Amino acid sequence: MLSADHYLNFSFLILTLYFSSQRKEGQIIFHAVSKDVPPGIPVDEINLVPIKITIYGPDDCTVKDQQELLDKRIKRISSETYAQGALITQADIAILLEESTKTISQHITSLEKKGELVPTRGKMEGHRSWDKPQEKKLWSFTSKVMNILRSKERQNIVAKPSCAM
């Protein structure tokens, strides 16, 4: 027989999980490439993972310089993405921050010269060696199955916008 404490702990756990999955102000859900995806996998077989990215943070208002603000946002986005098991491209960061890819690339290069680590797909994708062809085949099959399941899940959960005018 479960005690009242067990029920309270379980209820607290459920509420914590529910509210921790909610987005905060300035956050978006973005689908990025899993950091476990090896280089050379075709785009249609890549495993995408949903991640929460903070586009605007409350402490962004304290930054006076626009260049410093952009650096801060680039570091935050790439770090949050990596911490959630994914890697983001410089092009993705450019789209999210409404900047050119060239500008993002220049800022990342500048940050790296200062000793900052900015994990992006182009810089980090060679961090694993996938020498065995059977690993790529297994990865490819698993990725296809997961993407099919995700697309079915999205069709059932995501409301489709109406295009009627």
C-alpha positions in Angstrom: 0.0 0.0 0.0 1.4 3.4 -1.0 1.5 6.1 1.6 0.3 9.7 1.2 3.9 10.8 0.9 4.4 8.5 -2.1 1.4 10.1 -3.8 2.6 13.6 -3.0 6.1 12.8 -4.3 4.7 11.3 -7.5 2.3 14.3 -8.0 5.2 16.7 -7.4 7.3 14.8 -9.9 4.6 14.9 -12.6 4.1 18.7 -12.0 7.8 19.3 -12.1 8.2 17.4 -15.4 5.2 19.2 -16.9 6.3 22.7 -15.9 10.0 22.1 -16.8 9.0 21.3 -20.3 7.1 24.6 -20.8 8.8 27.3 -22.7 9.8 30.5 -20.9 9.5 34.0 -22.4 12.0 34.3 -25.3 12.3 30.6 -25.9 11.4 28.6 -29.0 11.3 25.0 -29.9 13.7 24.2 -32.7 14.5 20.8 -34.4 18.3 20.4 -34.6 20.5 17.5 -35.7 21.4 15.1 -32.9 25.1 15.3 -31.9 25.2 11.5 -32.3 24.6 11.8 -36.1 27.9 11.0 -37.9 29.1 13.0 -40.9 28.1 11.7 -44.3 24.5 10.7 -43.5 22.0 11.8 -46.1 19.8 14.8 -45.0 16.5 12.8 -45.3 17.9 10.2 -42.8 19.2 12.7 -40.2 17.8 12.3 -36.7 16.4 15.7 -35.5 15.8 16.4 -31.9 13.5 19.1 -30.5 15.4 21.5 -28.3 14.5 24.7 -26.4 16.5 27.7 -27.5 16.5 31.0 -25.7 16.4 33.7 -28.4 15.9 36.6 -25.9 17.0 36.3 -22.3 16.2 38.7 -19.5 19.9 39.6 -19.1 20.1 40.7 -22.7 18.8 44.1 -21.7 21.9 44.8 -19.7 24.2 44.5 -22.7 24.9 47.9 -24.2 27.0 47.0 -27.2 25.2 45.3 -30.2 28.3 43.2 -31.1 28.6 42.0 -27.5 24.9 41.1 -27.5 25.2 39.1 -30.7 28.2 37.2 -29.3 26.3 36.5 -26.1 23.3 35.2 -28.1 25.4 33.0 -30.4 27.2 31.4 -27.4 23.9 30.9 -25.6 22.2 29.3 -28.6 25.0 26.9 -29.4 25.6 26.0 -25.8 21.9 25.3 -25.1 21.7 23.2 -28.2 24.7 21.2 -27.3 23.6 20.7 -23.7 20.3 19.2 -25.1 22.1 16.6 -27.2 22.1 18.4 -30.6 24.4 20.5 -32.8 23.2 23.6 -34.7 24.7 25.0 -37.9 26.0 28.5 -38.4 23.2 28.9 -41.0 20.6 27.9 -38.4 22.0 30.5 -36.0 21.9 33.1 -38.7 18.2 32.4 -39.4 17.3 32.4 -35.8 19.0 35.7 -35.1 18.1 37.3 -38.4 21.7 37.9 -39.4 23.7 36.8 -42.4 25.7 33.5 -42.2 28.9 35.6 -42.9 28.2 37.8 -39.8 27.6 34.7 -37.6 30.8 33.0 -39.0 32.9 36.2 -38.3 31.5 36.4 -34.7 32.2 32.7 -34.1 35.8 33.1 -35.4 36.3 36.1 -33.2 35.0 34.2 -30.1 37.2 31.2 -30.8 40.3 33.5 -31.1 39.4 34.7 -27.6 39.4 31.1 -26.4 35.6 30.6 -26.3 34.1 27.3 -27.4 31.1 27.7 -29.7 29.9 24.1 -30.5 28.3 24.0 -34.0 27.7 21.2 -36.4 30.6 22.2 -38.7 33.1 22.3 -35.9 32.0 19.4 -33.8 30.7 16.8 -36.3 34.1 15.0 -36.6 34.2 14.3 -32.9 33.2 10.7 -33.5 34.8 8.1 -35.8 32.3 6.0 -37.8 34.7 3.6 -39.5 32.4 0.6 -39.6 29.9 0.5 -42.5 27.4 -1.6 -40.4 27.2 1.2 -37.9 26.2 3.6 -40.6 23.6 1.1 -42.0 22.1 0.6 -38.5 22.1 4.4 -37.9 20.4 4.9 -41.3 17.6 2.4 -40.6 17.1 3.6 -37.0 17.0 7.2 -38.2 14.4 6.4 -40.9 12.1 4.7 -38.3 12.4 7.6 -35.8 11.7 10.2 -38.5 8.6 8.3 -39.6 7.4 8.0 -36.0 8.0 11.7 -35.4 6.1 12.7 -38.5 3.1 10.6 -37.5 3.3 12.2 -34.0 3.5 15.7 -35.4 0.5 15.0 -37.6 -1.5 13.9 -34.6 -0.4 16.6 -32.2 0.4 19.8 -34.2 -2.6 21.8 -35.3 -2.4 22.7 -38.9 -2.9 26.4 -39.6 -5.8 27.4 -41.8 -4.9 29.2 -45.0 -8.4 30.5 -45.7 -8.6 34.2 -46.1 
